[in-house]
Amino acid sequence: MPDPTTDRPADDTGQPFRPAARCCYDRVLPRNLMRPQPLAAPRPGGRARAVAVRGTTWLNGSTLKVRFIGGTASQRATAREEAGWWEAVANLKFEFGNMPNADIRISFDANDGAWSMVGTDARSVPLNQATMNLGFLDGGTAAHEFGHAIGLGHEHSNPEGGIRWNEPVVIAALAGPPNFWDEATVRHNVFRKYSVDQINGTEFDPESIMLYAFPAEWTLNGVATRANEVLSRLDKEFVAGAKMYPRSSPGVAQPLPLAVGAARIEQSIGRPGEEDVFLLKVDAEGVYEIDTRGPTDVYMKLFGPGSPTALIAEDDDSGYGLNPRISKALLPGDYYVQVRHYDRSSGTGRYTIGARRRT
């Protein structure tokens, strides 16, 4: 029978349709769409943290260039203000302007909802296309999307959140306005959980700005959330902590020199979450190989030329043992090499790094 509040019939479960909250559309690169997402059992005693998707964080200390594609003065002002909430706690800066090579490009299409690429995934989007859309600006929407832009995932996708979804009800609710999502989109954005090896995070944070607001009838265990319109205490602690953008680590401000063909450099990850950044100067076009050696399981990213945010290559275990190795054709210029432990929560250890031109 019709629902008196909406004049629309109930769904197949007998639950009435209700207007759904506006939700963020989670954009994922094609290479990650079919990645398995096993569920994880909660770990007792874990410290509460937000959800950061591994491999998508920018170099600590980066200045991210932001360009608006359209938008009113009021919309742009809101985006700038809420981006500043993250800038106030993380070791990152946002530079707004009309740069053609901007790292983050924001459109304001009211027919495309709200979404953002996650962290450095934005570098895989053509420069003439948006990496974020702010089709609505309710509450802390812009802050939520900038959270994605610096590498944060959805808090409801935390594998230790313990949410048991009433799937038919959620699918029916999000099929209507303002989202108009099909079942596959709902499953990706709401039901899918990250695997524990994909994220940096532990216990669920119900106050995170990265969490959707949803009613109790959407779950089988009576869990409901409210709209979080400001950064939570844990949001702030997490992005300023060792796994994201700590001010205690200078990052790109003080890169270590890495000379092509020189003796290997002995280095170490001395504390959990530490990242080492090296400056590699390339004088001639060619194929260059950068690798680490040693017993420590480290991860490597390569940025450039001339930009610490333009990610051009990354690797985990292509070298000896658990060491990364990047082999890449490079043009003359300055390149930034980031090395961090694979386990940012507790990993430490020594390694050596070297760079050579292949003949």
N, C-alpha and C positions, 0 to 999 in steps of 0.2 A: 504494500500500500504506500501511497505517497508520504514522504516525510513532511510534516507541517512546517518545518523551518526552511525547507528549500524547495518544496513542490516537486521534488524529484523522487522517483521510486527508490526503495531500498535495494542494496546489492544482493548477491546470491546467498550471503551469510545471514541476511535479515537485518544487517546494520544499515542505518540510513546514511546517505551521502551527506557529508558536511564540507563546507568550503575548507580547503587545505591551506596550511600556512605556506607562504612563499619559501621555496627551498633553493639552495644553490645547486647548480648543475656541475658535477665533477668531471672536468675534462681530463682525459687520459690519452697519452700518445698511442698510436696504433700498435707499436711493438709491445705495449704492456696490456693490451685489451684482453688477451687470452691467458694471462699469467695466473696459475692456480692460486687460490686463496684459502688454504687450510685454516680451520678455526683453532684457536689455542685455548687451553684450559687456564683459568686464572691462577696466578702465582701468589701464594699467601705471603703477606708481609712486604710486598713490593711498594715502593714509594710512588705516590700519585704523580703522573706526568701527563703532558699533552701528547698528541700523536704527530710525529714528524716522519715523513716518508724518506727512507734512506736513499741516498744518491741524488737528492734534488736540492740540497742546500747550496747557497752561493758561498763564495770564499768569504770567510769572516773578515769584517772590516770593509766590505765592498760598498761602493756608491752605485746604486741602481738608477739608471736613467728611465724616466717615465714620460710618455707622450699621450696626450688626450686625442681621441678621434671623435670630434664633435662634443656634444654636451653643453649645457648652459653654464653660466658663471656660478650659479648656486650648486649645481651638481659637481662641478670641478672643485669647488671649495670644500664640499663635504668629503670628497675623495682625498684631498690633500690633508684635511684635518684628521681623518681616521687612519690614514697611513702613518701620520705622526705618532699615533698611539704605540705602534710597534717601534718606530725610530727612537722613541724615548727610552726603551728598555733594551733593545738589541744593538749589537755593534754593526749596524747598517745605516746607510743614509739613502734618502730618496731625492733625486734631482729632477724636478719637473721642468719640461721645456718642449721644444718642437724638434728634437733630435731625430733624424731619420733612422738611426740605428738604436733606438731606445730599447732597453731590456724588457720593459713592461709597457704595453700599448692598450689603452683603455677606451672602449666604445660604450655608448649609452643607448643601445637598442632596446626599447621597451618590449619588443616582441621576442626577445631572445633570453629573457630571464637574467639571472645573476650567476656568473661562473668565472673561473680563472684556471689557467694552467698552474701546475704545482712546481714552484721553484724554478730550477734551471731547465725544466721541460720547455719553458717559454722560448728558449733559444732555438728550438726545432720548428718554430712557427715562422713563416715568411714575414719579412719586415713590413710588408704592406697590409698585414692582417692583425687583428686584435689578439692579445693574449689574455684579456680580461673583459668581461662585459658587466656593466652595472645598469641593468634594465629597470631596477627599482633600488631605492636607497632607504628602506625602512630601517630604523634603529641603527644597529651596527653592521649593516650589510657590507659596506665598503671595507670596514676593518676585517670582517670575515674573509672577504676575497683577497685582501692584502696578506692575510694569514696564509692562504694557499700560495700566494705569489712568493713568499719567503720560505716555503717548503713544508707548511703544516697540512696535514690531512684532516678529514672529518672526525670529530671526537666520537660520534656514534659508530664509527667503523673501528674503534679501538677493539682489538680481539679480546680484551679483558673487560669489556663493558657489561656483559651479562644481559643484554637486551634480547628478549624473545619476542620477535615480531609476529603480530597477527597479520600475516601476509595478504590474505584476500581483502581485508579492510584497508590496508595501506595502499595496495594497488588501485583499489576503487577510488579512494580519496584523491590520490595524486593524478588520476586520469582526468580529473576535472580542472576548472580554473583555480588558481592562476598558472598552474604548471603544465597541464596537458601532457603528462608523461605516459609512454607506453610501458608495458610490463618489464621489458628488458632494461629500460632506463631506471625504473624504480629498483630493480634488483641490483643494478650497478651502484646507484647512489645511496641506497638505504640499507639493503640487506647484506651486501658484500662487506666482509671484514678483511682488513689487512692481515697477512700472516705475521707472526712475531719477528721473522727475519727480514721483513720489509720495512719495519717502522722502528723508531726510537721512542718508546713509551711504555708505560705499565698500566697502572690502575686508571679507571674511568674518572673523568673530571666533569661532573654535572653542571658546573658553572662556566665551562669553557665557551668562548665566543665561537669556537669551531663546531659547536653542537647545534643540531636542528632543534626547533621547538615542536613537540608532537604530543597529542593527547593520550590519556591512559588507554583508550580503546584501541589504539594502534598496537598495543603489546598484549601478550598472553599472561604476563606476570604483573600487570598493573603499573608498570613504570611509565611516568610521564615527565616531560621536561618543560621548562619555561623558556621564553625568548631571552637569551643572554645578549645584552646590547653593549657591554663593555668588556674589556679584557679581564679575565679572572686572575686571581693571585697566582695560580699555577701556570696560566698562560705566560704571565710576565716572567716568572721564575724560570720556566723552561726555555724560552727563546733567549734569555740572558745567560743560560747555563752552558755547561761544557759541550752538550750535544748540538747546540745551535750556534749562537753568536755572542760568546762571552767577551766583554770588554777587556778582560785580563789577558787575552791573546791578541797580539797586534795584527795578525793576518797579513793583508797586503801592504800594510803600512811599513813593515820592515822585512821584506823578502830576503832570503839568503841567496847569494850568487851561486849559480850552477853553470860552470863553463863547459862547452863542448870539447870533448877529447881530453879533459883534465883528469887527474886522479879522482877516484871515487871519494865521496864525502861521507864520513861517519856521522850518523845522526840518531836520534831516538825520540820516541813518543814517551815523554817523561811522566805524564799524568793523563788520566782518562779524559777523553774529549779533545786533547791537544791536536792541533793540525800544524804541520810545517809547510811553509810556502817558499818556493824557490823561484828566482828570476833567471830564465834561460834566454840569452841573447843569441839570435841566429843571424849570421852575417851574409849567408848565401843560400839560395834556394836549393832544396835537396830533401832527402828522406832522413829523418833523425829518429834515433831510438833512445828512449829514456826508461830506465828500469831500476828497481830496488833489489837488494839481496840481503839475505839474513833469515833468522828464524821467526821474525815477527810478521804476523798476518796484517799487511797494510793494503790500503786502497789508494789509487792515484787518479787525479784529474788534471787535464791540460787545458789552459785557457789562453786566448790570444787570437791574432797578434795585437799587441798594444792595448789589450783589454782584459782585466781580471774577471769579467763576467761573461765573456764569450766562450762558452764551453765547447771545445772542439773534439775532445776525446776523453775517455775514462776507461779504467781497467781494474780488474781485481786479481786474477790468478794466472795471467798468461805467461808470467816469467817462471823462474825457478821456484819450485815448491809453492808457497802461498804468496809469492811476490808478484806485483803487477809489472807489466811491460807495455809501453806504448810505442808503436812504430808509425810515423806519420810524415807525409810530405808537407813541408813547411816553407813559407815564404820568409824573406828577411823581416826581422822585427823582434819585439820583446814578448816572451811567453811566460806564463805563470804556471808552475807545477805545484799542485797541492798533494800532500801525503798525510794520511791519517790512518789510525788503526781501524780495522773493520768493525771491531766492537768498541763503539765510542763510550759505552757505559763503564767499562773496566779495563780495556786493553791498553797495555804499555809494552815497550820493548825497543831494542836497538835494531838498526838497519843501516845499509849503505845505499847511496844513490849515485848514478852516473848518467851521462848523456854523450852520445857519439853520433857522428854523421856516417850513414851507411854508404858504401861505395858500390 
